[in-house]
């Protein structure tokens, strides 16, 4: 049986990776976009990264252009935007499809998780967040309107911190 750790991923610069690199840490996987009304959530995501990184946590940004073409940039443009506009230090993956026939296997697994209302399935919009525990299980799903530093997100993260 495969796990989230077994799914091959690529960093934004094309380097092969996987969630196994974060085994033993809690990970907040977020589909991100640079030209969205929710783009300012990058600031909150970076604050979470700074607040919890030394306790076994990382944000993992997953650029996606499937929602109104709000992530049209190249890998270099996305990296530059994230670092210069929001000071992003957390890792980014390559641009990824999160819904439809081309849905990445990572999102095929993540979207099986239900949100607080009990709804699983397709990603509805940019900046949906999935909390993965230190042992690789999806333990939380937060929709776009739930900002990164909302008490339900920080509480869930704190409950999953390995140290």
Order of alpha helices (4+ residues) and beta strands (2+ residues): beta-beta-beta-alpha-beta-alpha-beta-alpha-beta-beta-alpha
